Amino acid sequence: MTSAIDSQDLLSRAAQLVDLARAAGADQADAVVVRSRSRSVSVRLGKVEGTEASESDDFSLRVFVGNRVASVSANPGFDVKVLAERAVAMARVSPEDPYACLADEADLARSYPDLQLLDATDVPTEALREAALEAEQAALEVSGVTNSSGAGASAGMGGLVLATSHGFSGSYMASRFGRSVSVIAGEGTKMERDYDFDSRLYFKDLDEPRVIGRRAGERAVKRVNPRQVETGSNITVVFDPRIARGFVGHIAGAINGAAVARKTSFLRDRMGQQVLKTGLNITDDPLVVRGSSSRPFDGEGVSGKRLVMIEDGVLKHWFLSTSTGRELGLPTNGRGVRGGTSVTPASTNLALEPGEVSPEDLIRSVGNGFYVTELIGQGVNMITGEYSRGASGFWIENGELAYPVSEVTIASNLKDMFMRLTPANDIDRKFGIASPTIAIEGMTLAGR
């Protein structure tokens, strides 16, 4: 896949598309190429179930004629002149959009740092197969594991090539390597499943296959013979970091400028107000060296910077692209993401910054409560903040994890949950959303 690193030819083609769109009558235009190269192997019970490889360079051209905009997509080999003329013709008959636009020229990145996002290590398919088999075997060797749901290993790279009619031209690539395994413990109606995985930009940073497999097996075995617990209110619920990352994702969704503009966020009227407990901070930084979601510029050619989105519990920023910012009367903060032919705001390296207490001490302070390791269902209403999810995990008794629990529901409102949240100090920043273990007081638990 090393041949995919050089994007100069794609940059030239993107610039040509932009020039042809201008010649066809567009006032402004940009062209983007989303690059993808991947290879993966999946195994189950010692046998290869699938081997996949894919490569793509997907072109998108966006043109503006006054306040009218149109976008078209194509694969390599298309007629660039025909594509440009078609896009302009579509724009001329499109409805007006007062907010659609390119980023302001003054906002464009004229230079940007090398964030070391690309590891050009070429991992052979055979090495992927061996890693997947080793991870699965390690999981099956854990006493109590009875079956496998499969294991996998992958390697790939992806990136962005962008050219605009007002002078931006740039590209970047990022690599991604992964390993995962899922196994079953127990027998008959008492079977329980769990998994483990790792995903990194640099191949040498991946956890060893046997480590991943052993963790998956141990997690599954611990869940065997779960109980239901009594229904109760005012329960303290502790979220395992894997689950806490998803919870922080709800915060990101609530402070996304697109949701605010659509009035689909329960925090839409809370800018400058307290939304988390005093002392808590949510940061977002696109420029982390070797960061999982780092990027030297966004989908519009704008460089972002580290922002404290929520500072000392107070909401300070929305995630904004240029068009979303215009709709809200604010400048972009470089969070635009290309999704096909559109640009929408999103987080980069997002983190709920850690507290000072260890996860063990946090659990100990709970006394009696519920430690969540898995959530089920989609019961989160981002308009009202109502939260209700099926859950499983472990009951906390006298400050210790006592026994596995399943078939319960936890419920509250995100507004209240945000204000009752306490983070531990065990943050792992290797994922695009990072969170330590968190405890949330005052939740309702529905059991037997």
N, C-alpha and C positions, 0 to 999 in steps of 0.2 A: 504493500500500500504506500510505499515511500514515494511513488510517482505522483500521488495525489497532493503532495505538499506544495508544489509550484502552482500558483494560481494566476500567473501573469497572463496566460492566454485567455482565461476566463475574464479577467479584468478588462482586457482589450475588447472582448466581445460585449461585455456589459456597457462599456463606454460607447461602443459603436451603436448599440441599441438606443442609448440615450440620444446620441446625435441624430439618428434616423427619426426618432420620435419628434425632436425639435424641428427637423426639416419637414415633417408631415403636418406640422401645425400646433404641436403641444407648446404651451407656455413654459412648463416645467416637466421634468421626468426623472425617475430613478429606476435603475435596474439592479436586481439582486440575484445572486446565485447561491442557493443553499446546497452545500456539499455534504455527501455522506458516503462513508466506506465502512463496512462492517463484516465480521466473520464470527460465527458462533457454532458451538457444538452442544447438544443436549444428550444426556444419557439417563438410563433407568435400569436398575438392577444389573449393572455391569455391562450393559449393551448400549451401543449408540442408537439413539432414536431419531436424531436429525442433525444434519450439517447444513448450515446456510451461509451464503455469502452474497453481498449486495453492494452495488456502487450506483450512485446517482449524482447528477448535477442538474438541479431544477432551476430553470430561469423564470423570473417574474419581472414584468415591466409595468410600471405604474406611471400614468400620464395625467397631466392637469391641463384643462382648457378652461381658463377662468376659474370659476368655483366648481366646475364639473370634473369628476375624476373617474378613471376606469383602469382596470388592471387585467392583464392577461398572463398566462403561464405557458411554458413550453419545455420540452426536453431538448437536449443537444441535437443538432441536425436540422433545426427549423430555418425557414427563410426569414432572416432578420428584418428585411425591408417590409415584407408582408405583415409580419407580427406588429411592427411599429405602426404601420398605417391602420391596421385593424384596431389597435388600442386607441388611437386618436379618434377614429370614427365612432367607437363606442362611447368615448368621453363626451363627444359633442351632443349625443342624444341622452346622456345620463342626467338624472336630477341634480340640482345644485346641492353642494355640501359646504356650508360656510366654514367648517372647521378643518376639512381635509387640506393638507399642504405638506410641502417639504419642510424639514427643519430650517430655521433661520440660518443664513450663511454664517453669521457671527457665532453660532453655537457649534459649528462643525469642528471636529478634531483635526487640527493641522499636523499634529504629531501625537504619538501615543506610545506607551511603554511596552516592552516585551514582557509579557506576564508568564512566560515559560509554560504555556498550555499544551505544548505538543511534545509527546514522546514518540519518536519514530521507530521504536522497537517493533520489529515484524515478528509476531508470534505465529508460528506454523500451526496449521489445523491439528496436527498430531499432538502438539503441546497443549492445546485447548482441550482435546479429548482426554489426555492423561490427567490434567488438572481436575476436570469434572469427575472422572472415575475415582480419583484419589479422595476428593471431598465426599463423594457418596459413600465410599468404603469406610472412611473414618466415622461417618455418621452411623452406618449400620453396625459398626463395632461397639457402639455405646450400648451397654446392657439395658434392655427394655425396649429398644427400637426394633420394630417388627416388619417394617416395610419402607419402601422409598417412593416418594412422589416424583423423584427425578433430581438431577443436578445439571448445571450448565456452566460454561465458560465462554467469554466473548472478548473480542478486541475490535476496535474501530476508531475512526476519527471523523470529525465533521467540522464544518466551518461556514463562513459567510464571505461572499465577495460582493462589494457594493460600489456602485458608481452613480453620481447624481449630476444633474444639469448645472448645478451651481458650484461644481469644482471638487467635490469629494471623491476620492478613489482609494479604496483600502480593502484589505482582506486579512483574515486570520483563520487558523485551524486549531482544533483542540482534540486530543486523543482521549480514549476512554477504554478501560479494561475492567472486566467484571468476573466474579465467580459467585455461584449460589447453589444451595442444596435445600431440599425440603423432604422431611421424613415423617413417618408415622410410628407412634409408640402405643402399646396396649393391644388388646384383642377384642374381636366382636363388636359389641355396642359400646365398648369402653375405649375405643381408639381415639387418639389425639394427634393432631398434626402441628408441626412448627418448622421453622426455617431459619437460615442465616445466609448472609451475603456480604460481599464487599465490592466496592466500585471506586476506582481511582483513575486519575489522569496519567500517572506514571506506573508502568508495569511493575517495577521493583518495589513499589509501595504497597502492593496488594498483600492482604493477609494470606498466609499459606493455606493451601487447600485442606490439609488435615485439621488445621485450627478452625476453619469455617465449618467443616463437617462435624467435628466434635461439639462445637457450640450448638449446632442445629439439633443434634441428637440429644444433648443434655436438656435443651429447652423443651423438646417434645416429651421426654420422659417425666419431667417435672409437672407436666399438665395432666398426667394420668389420674383417674379417679377423682374428678372434680366434684365439688358440692355446689348446691344452691344455698344462698344465704337469705336471711330474713329481709323483707322490705324495710327500708328505713329512710329517714330524712336527716339532713345536717350531717352527711357522711363526708369525711375527707378522702378524696380520691387521689392517688399518686399515679402519674403517668410515666411509664418506662420511656427512656429517651427515644426509642423508635416510634412510639405513639405520640410523644410530646412534639416531635417534628411536624407531624400532621396537624396538631393543635396550633402550632405557630403558623402553619400555612393558613389557618382560618384568620389569624390576625392579618396576614399579608393580603388575603382576599378582601378584608374589611377596609383596608386603607389603600386599595387600588383605585386610582383616579377614574378608571372606566366605570367601576361599580358606583362610585360617587356621582359621576355625571348621569348615569342611568337611574340614580336614586334606588339602587338595589343593595346598599350597604347600611347596616344599622348604626354605623359610625359617621354617616354622611354629614351630620350637623355638629360633629364633636371636635373639629380642628381647634387646637389651642387649649383643649380641656383635658382633664385627668381621665385616662381610659385604662391605665394599669396602676397597680399599687405604687406609691412613692418609692423611688429608688430603683425601679426596673427600667431597663433600656432595651430597645429593639434597634439593631443596626443593620445596614445594608451597604455592601461594599463590592463594586464590580471590579476593583483593581487589585484584588488579593493575588499575589504571586502563587501560581499553581492552585488557585482556588477552583473548586468544582464548577461554579457558575460564573467564573470571571469572564470578562470580555473587554478588549481595549476600546471599543466603541459600540454603540447600540445599533439597532436595526435602521437608524436614520443617519448614522455617521456622527453621533454626538457622544463625547466621552462623559461618562458619569463620574461621580466622586463618592467617597464614603459619606453616608448620611446617617444621623441618629434619627430614625423615623419616629420613635417614641422615646422621649428623654425624661428621665426621672418620673415616668408614668404619664407624661403629657404628650399628646399627639402633635407632632411638628411638621410632618410632610405626608403627601400622597405620592404613590408611584405614578409618574407622568411621562407620557410621550408628547410630541409636539401638538398633535391634534387634540388629544385629551386635555392638555394644558390650556390650549386656546378656549376650549369649551368651558373650562372652569376659571378662565381669566388668569392663568398662571403660566410661567415659563416651564419648558421641559426640564426634567432633571436627569435625562439620559437613560431612562428605563424603557425605551421603546423596543419591542421585540417583533421581528417579522414572523407572521404566521400565514404562510401562503402569500397572498397579495395584500394583506393588511398589516398595519402596525398597531399593536396594543401595548400598554404598559405592563410590566411585571417586575418582580424582585430579582436580585442577582444572588450574591452570597448573603443570605438573611440569617440573623442570629438573635435569639433571645439570650442576652448576655447573662452569664452565670451569677449565682449568689455566692455566699460564703460557707454554707453548710454542706457537708458531705451527703451523698444520697443515703448512706446508712443512718446518719444522724437525723436526716429529714424523715425517714421512715420511722425511726425510733420515737421521734416527737409526735407522730400521729397517734400512737397508742393503738387504737382499733380503727381500721379503715380498709380500703380496697386498693390494691396495686394492679393497674391495668397493663396487660401485655398485648391485647388484641381488641380491636373495635370492629363492629359489624354494622352494615347498613349506612345510609346516607342521610340520617336524620338531623341535618343542620340547615336551618333557615337563615340565610345571610341577610334577609330583609329585616327580620324581627330579632334575630339572635337566638331564637329558640334552639336548644341542643338536646337531642335524645338519641343515644346510640346503644346498640347491643354490645356487650363487653364480656371478656373473660380475663382471668389473671389469677391473683392470689389474695387471700384474706390476710390482712395485717392484724395480728393479735399480740397485745403487749409489746408493740414496737418491733415485731419480727414477722417475716413472711411465714404463715402457718400452714396453709393448705390451698390447693388449687380451687378456683371458682369458675363456673361457667353459667350460661343462660341467665344472665342478669342484664338489666338496662340501667344506664346512668343518665341523668337528666338535670338540666339547669338552663340558664340563659347566658350566652357568651358575655354579655355586659357584666353580669355578676361574677362569672368565672374569671374574667380578666382582672377584676378588682380583688379577687381572693387567691391569686396565684403566688406561690413561693417557689423560686428555682433553687436547685442544688448547684454544686460547683463542678459537675462532671461533664461539661460540654465537650463534644467531639465535632470539630469544624470541617471534617472531610466531606460532608454533604452540602448541597446547595442551600438547604435549610438546616440550621444547627440549633439544638436545644439541649439543655441538661435535663435531668429528671425534674419533674415539677409536681407540686402538691397543690390541690385546689380544694378549699374548704366549702362546706355548705351545699353539697350536691345531694340529689335524691337518688336512691338506689332501689330499683324494683326487682325483687327476687321472688321467693315462694310466699 
